[in-house]
């Protein structure tokens, strides 16, 4: 291979696999999840160029060896693969598709966009179409596993897009967790929305069960330890159970995100058909929205127990 030649995902028979010291990675969005994920790629030896709307949020990443760019476009110009992990679909549109400053405007032909944001399936298809028109590739790859999974590299990654592109990216995904190719563009986002319905139900169940156990006079840690060994045990209980018992509600992602995700599950479909009839998801969204209404929108999911307590006249 010619010295200095960059990897070209547009030609999958090309002998240029993703590898540290060769493949250049861009990262846009340095929040709780994005910052931890980017650090894992840095630790694996990949050169990372990052962009954060609030530069101070990137200080830890820069201290670990990342370069800091002044726009998504600048990140993309320095990268072969650009990951985005931002707050909502509007942010995805801004950092990827903005004609002046977006990542797609700076990405060379053959480059790859990987959106890990929990976003809209229709927007994922729009990004994929825009990338294809520019001679690039796009994969929607939202994740599940919380801040613990991001830190430990044990996330579930739901990938939508060209299967060959997802396979080419596997060396990067391997440092983040377990990737599953879900289908065409947008299918990763649809998978994440469905995942969030399950997560929301499990968190509501966890909060209500602990509130009930305490009201019944049970030792809550003893109760949770006992039921975790039976059918009630779950990854949700593993991630959030101890934090809930300690009333450590600030650790983890904001509850506003699951309100957004459940809202997407209930939205009218792309073709104008009726909204999905999902009574459980609607109830869960109402309960998490109550956290926001109570002034707790920046707390994490385990704080849902406070809503149950308020309904029962406990707490503020």
N, C-alpha and C positions, 0 to 999 in steps of 0.2 A: 504493500500500500504506500502511496506517496506520502511523504512526511507532511504533517500539517493538514492532511485532508480530513474533513469532518464527516461524521457518520451521516448516512443518507437513508432515512426511513422510507423514502419514496421507492427505493429499490430493495425489496426484502431478500433478494438473493445476494445482495452486495455483502462482501466479507467485512462488515463494520459493525459488530455487535456493540450494544451499550456496554460501556465499561468505565470505571473510575480513571480519571486522568485523561480521558479522551472525549467522552460525551459531556457537553456543557449543559448545566441545568439552570433554569430560571425559576424563581418562586415569587408569586404575587399573593400577599395576604399572610401576615405574621401574627395571627391570633393564637389562642390557646392550642388549637389543633395544628394550624399551619406551621407555627414556629417549631413545634416538637417534630413534625414530619420532616421539615427542611433540615433540622439538626441531624436527623438520622442519615440523610443523604450526605451531608458534610462529613459525618463520622465515617461513612463508608468510602470516603476518598473522592467524591465528586466535587468539582468546582461549582459553586452556587452563586448566582447573581440574584439579588432579592430587591423587591420593591414593597414598601409599606407606606400607606397613606399618612400615617403618623411615624416618622423616621425613628423616634425614640423606641418604638416597639421592636425595632430590628437590632437594637444594641447588642443583645445577647447573641444573636445570629452572626453579626459582624465580628464580635469578639471570638466566635468559634471559627472564623475564617472566611465568611461570606463577603462578597462585594455588594455594595449598596448602589442601586440605580435610582435615577430621579423620575422615571416614568415606566409604565408597563411596556411601552414601545422600546425603550432603551434596554430593559431586561431581555426582551425577545431578540433584539439585535445581537445580543451577546450569548445566545443560547441555542441549543439544538432541540431541547424539550423544555416547555414552559408549563409549570403547574400553577393553577389558581385555586385559592382556598379563601374565599371572601364571604361576606355575610348573606347576601341574597341575590336573586336573579338580576335586579337592577345594577348591582355592583359588578356582576359577571359581564353584563352588556357593556358597562363603562370601561372596564379594564381590558376586555378582549376586543370589542367591536368598534370602539371610538376611532373614527378615521384619522384623527390627528395623533392621539396618544395611546391607542390600544395596542395590545400585544400582537394582534394579527397584522397590524400595519408595519411592525418591525421584524416579524419572523421571516427568515429566508425560505425559499421553496424547499419542500421536503421536511420542514420542521414540524414539530408535533405540539399541539395544545392539549393539556390534560386538566380538565376542570374537576376538582374534588369538592367543590361547593355543593351543598344540597340545593338544587335549583330546579327549574322548570324543564320537563321533557321537551316541550316545543322549542324552548330557547336552545337546548342542547342540539336539536336538529338544525336550527338556524345557524349556530356556530359551526357545526360540521359542514353545512353547505357553503358557508363563507370561507372556511378553511380550504375546502376542496377547490373552490373557484380561484383561490390564491396559490394553488399548487402545494398546499400543506395538508395536515391531517389533524383531526380533533377526536378526542376520546372523553366522554363524560364518565367520571370515575369517583362518585361520591363514596364516602366511607362510613363505617359504623364501628363503634368500639370505645368512643369517648376519649377523654384526655389520657386515660391509662393506656388504651390501645395505641394512641399516637406516640406516647412516650416509649412504650415497649416494643413497638413494631408488630403489633398483633391485630391490626385493623382488618375488618372485612372490607374489601374493595369491590364495588359493583361497577363493571366496565361496560359501557355501550360504545359501539363503533366497529370499525374494521377489525376482525379477529387477528389478522396478521400484524396490525399495528400494536394491538394489546400484547401479543406474544413478544414483539420486539421490545416493548417496554418492561417486560417481566423482570429483568435484573434490577430495575428501579423499584418496581412494586414489591419485590421480595424484601426490601428493607423497611417497607411500611406495613406489610401484612400479607394476607392471602387474597389474591385477585381472582375473580370469576368473570369470564366474559358472558354477559347477559343477553347480547344480541345487537341489533342495529342501533344507530345513534338515538339517544333518548331513553334507551332501555335501562341504562345505569341509573338515571334519575328516577324512572318509574319504580325501580327496585328499591331505591332508598326511601321513597315516599311510603311504599308498602311496609318496609322495615320500620319506619317511624310509627306506624299504627301499632305494630307489635310492641315496640319500645314504650310508647305512651301507655298502653294498657297495662304493661308489666309494672311501670312506675306508679300508676294509680293504684294498682293492686297492692304493691309494696307499702305505699303510704297508708292506705286504709287498713291493711292488716296490722301494721305496727300501732296505729292509733287505736284500733279495737283491742289489741293485746294489752296496751297500757291501761285503757279504760276498764278492762276486766281484771286488773290487778296483777298481770303477769310481769315477770322480769323480761323486759324487751330484748336485751342481748341474748339471754338464754333462749327465748322464743325463736328469735331469728336464727340462731345457731342450730336449733333443733330442726326447724322446717327447711333450712337450706340443704339438709341431707336427704330430703324427700322430693316428692314431685313438684313442690313449690320452688325448689332451688333453680336458679337461673343465672345467666351472665349479668343481667340487670341487678340482681341481688348482690352478686360479687362486687360490682362496680360501685353501687350506690348504698348498699345496706349499712356498712359501717359509718359512712359519712352521715347518713340519716340519723343513726343512733347518737352520733356526736353533735348533731345539729350543725354540721359543717355544710352550710348551704351555698357558700360562695365558690367551692371547688367544682370545676367542670364548665361546660359551655352554658351560655345564657338560655333560659327557658323561652325567650323570644323566638329562638330558632325552631323549636318544635311546634310552637304556635304557627309559624310560617309554613312548616312542612305539612302539618295537618290541614292547614288551609288549602294548600295545593292539592291534597287528596280529595278535597270536597269541591274543588272548582269545576266549572263547566268545562267539558272536554274541548280539544282543539277544533273539532268539527262542528261545534255549536250544539252538541247533544246535551241532554239534561245532566245536571251535576250528579256525581256519584252518590248513591244512597248508602251511607256508612254511618249508622247510628252510633256505634261505639266511638269512631273517630271524632264525630261531632261532639259527643259528650266529653271526651278527653280534651279536645281543643277548648271547650268551654271552661273546664277545670283549670287548665294551664293558663288560659286567658284571665282567670280570676286572680292568679298570682300576679300578673302584670297590673291588673286593676288595683290590687292591694299594695302596689308600690314595690313589688318584689320581682320585677321583670328581668333584672340583671342577675338574679340567683340561678342556681342550677336546678336540674329536674327533681332531685331529691327533696327540694323545698316544697314540693306539692303537698306534703303532709301538713303544711301550715294552712292550706285551704280547707282540708278535712277538719283540722282543729278549730278553725274559725267557724265552720258550719255547726260545730258542736259546742260553741261558746267557750272555747279554750284559746288562750293567747290574746293578742291585741285585737 
